[in-house]
Amino acid sequence: MTIPDDKQKKSPVDRFHQILSNTPAGDKEMDQRPNSEVIARLPKKPGPSDSSVESPAPPASDAQSGLRLNKSTLLPAFWTFASVISIAVNIVLLVVLITVLRGLGSVNATGLGSGLLGGLYTNFERMDQARIRTNILVQDSIPLNMNIPVQTTTGITLAQDVVIQNARVKISTATFNIDSLATVTLPTGTFLNVVLDFSVPVQTQVPITLNVPVDIPVQETELHQAITGLQTTIKPLYCIMAPTALSLSGVPVCR
């Protein structure tokens, strides 16, 4: 900003010129020299052509002022325009989404509660009440290394004649009595009762093939806690959508 010439601060040369021009008549030293000679000897006031004196900054042009004005007003206008466009695009996308969902029949709150949430809750309940049924095929070999004791009484039939040496024979009749050692022959087909008492060593591999049926209730497994946790998670929203919903056993869900 420039300062008018009449309000500019006076330089030391100007003030000195003014002092000389206003010097009192009684000053002897100044009276001995004319004012013109003293003024002539003083340094000259620097002019506009002197490079050591800074020239005042030129006033801002109209183009620069207009550029600053455009920058200060263009950005708010740009952001306002961009915000309006963004809001308009979001509204259009929302309308399209609602239209598509209405076409699919998924916007109805009652249908959502009894359809999607109701299906989830009911299927979780069925999973918790289900049973794991299957057959497990077991094929393996069992090593055996043992002694099997045998203690029993059984009957046998002689397949051939059996001769018993030094058998004591007792015969008592009315006429004679015999009690002495003799050789006895047991004929083929003689039936005898015998006592068996011995151990049978067993060392072998026994192959086994088993079909093991399995029936496990899900409620007795670790899945029960996970399934009931999912039911508890969706239950509040399900009760909002369908307050009168019933479980598989006919008990109200929202109680």
Order of alpha helices (4+ residues) and beta strands (2+ residues): alpha-alpha-alpha-alpha-alpha-alpha-beta-beta-beta-beta-alpha
